Amino acid sequence: MTFDAARAGKAVVRILVALAAGIACGALLITGVFYGLFGTHIGIVYEGLFAVSLYYGVAIAVFCIPIWLGLAKAGADGPWAAAVLGGIATAAFLFLTYKAGSHERLDLMAYTILPYAACGALAALVTWWVGRRLSRT
């Protein structure tokens, strides 16, 4: 079997586009949830929260990629697996960063982990869906 650089390049681009879509979706969702819970009366800049959410999304995606590859190899790479992995990974990431004390205003971050986990699950579903749609083209 020979290596087809063009095919591999297209696959990498599809994966990166799917990851970018999921990360952007998660960042928009969590920013919207945070804004809805606390409004504008707090001193956190809306755009800053979106940027931080993007960074967190990238960190969570990097953590999830090897796990997802293992799930795909086992044939368990469906939408439910994506949602569960995204939700659990987001909750675990927030729990660990909260315990490490790496956030200002930890009280806001720990308000509840459930909206964050739900946003992570939805972002993972978007990543899965975009990846599937792009692989069909």
C-alpha positions in Angstrom: 0.0 0.0 0.0 1.4 3.4 -1.0 1.1 6.6 0.9 -1.2 9.1 -0.8 -0.1 12.6 0.4 -3.1 14.3 -1.2 -5.6 12.0 0.5 -3.8 12.2 3.9 -3.7 16.0 3.5 -7.5 16.2 2.8 -8.2 13.9 5.8 -6.1 16.2 8.1 -7.9 19.3 6.8 -11.3 17.6 7.5 -10.3 16.7 11.0 -9.1 20.2 11.7 -12.3 21.7 10.4 -14.4 19.4 12.5 -12.4 20.2 15.6 -12.5 23.9 14.9 -16.3 23.7 14.5 -16.7 21.8 17.7 -14.4 24.1 19.7 -16.1 27.2 18.4 -19.5 25.7 19.1 -18.5 24.9 22.7 -17.0 28.3 23.2 -20.2 30.0 22.0 -22.4 27.8 24.0 -20.6 28.2 27.3 -20.2 32.0 26.8 -23.9 32.2 26.2 -24.7 30.0 29.2 -22.4 32.1 31.4 -23.9 35.3 30.1 -27.4 34.0 30.7 -26.6 32.9 34.2 -24.7 36.0 35.3 -25.6 38.8 32.8 -23.5 41.8 32.2 -23.4 43.1 35.7 -20.3 41.1 36.6 -16.8 42.4 35.7 -15.9 39.7 33.2 -15.6 40.8 29.6 -17.8 38.8 27.3 -15.2 38.6 24.6 -12.5 37.5 27.1 -14.7 34.7 28.3 -15.2 33.5 24.6 -11.4 33.6 24.1 -10.7 31.7 27.3 -13.4 29.1 26.2 -11.6 28.7 22.9 -8.3 27.9 24.7 -10.1 25.5 27.0 -11.8 23.9 24.0 -8.4 23.3 22.4 -7.0 21.8 25.6 -10.0 19.5 26.0 -9.8 18.5 22.3 -6.1 17.6 22.6 -7.0 15.4 25.6 -9.9 13.7 23.7 -8.2 13.0 20.4 -6.2 9.9 21.7 -9.3 8.6 23.5 -11.4 9.1 20.4 -8.9 7.3 18.2 -9.1 4.3 20.6 -12.9 4.4 20.5 -12.8 4.5 16.7 -10.5 1.6 16.6 -12.9 -0.4 18.8 -15.8 0.6 16.6 -17.5 2.8 19.3 -17.3 6.1 17.5 -21.0 7.0 17.3 -22.8 10.2 18.4 -23.5 8.9 22.0 -19.8 8.1 22.5 -18.9 11.6 21.3 -21.4 13.3 23.6 -20.3 11.2 26.6 -16.6 11.8 25.9 -17.2 15.5 25.4 -19.3 15.9 28.6 -17.0 13.9 30.8 -13.8 15.5 29.4 -15.2 19.0 30.0 -16.3 18.2 33.5 -13.0 16.5 34.3 -11.0 19.5 32.9 -13.0 22.0 34.9 -12.8 19.9 38.0 -9.0 19.6 37.7 -8.4 23.2 36.9 -10.7 24.2 39.8 -8.8 22.0 42.2 -5.5 23.5 40.9 -6.7 27.0 41.8 -5.8 28.3 38.4 -8.9 30.6 38.0 -9.8 33.9 39.3 -13.3 34.1 40.6 -13.4 30.3 41.3 -16.9 30.8 42.8 -18.2 31.6 39.3 -16.4 28.7 37.6 -17.7 26.2 40.2 -21.2 27.6 40.2 -22.2 24.3 38.6 -20.3 22.0 36.3 -23.4 20.7 34.6 -23.9 23.5 32.1 -20.2 23.2 31.1 -20.4 19.5 30.7 -23.6 19.8 28.6 -21.9 22.4 26.4 -18.9 20.0 26.1 -21.2 17.2 25.1 -23.0 19.4 22.4 -19.6 20.6 21.1 -18.4 17.0 20.8 -21.6 16.2 18.8 -21.0 19.1 16.5 -17.4 17.9 16.0 -18.7 14.3 15.3 -21.4 15.6 12.9 -19.1 17.9 10.9 -16.5 15.2 10.7 -19.0 12.7 9.3 -20.5 15.2 6.8 -17.0 16.2 5.6 -16.0 12.6 5.1 -18.9 12.0 2.8 -17.8 14.8 0.4 
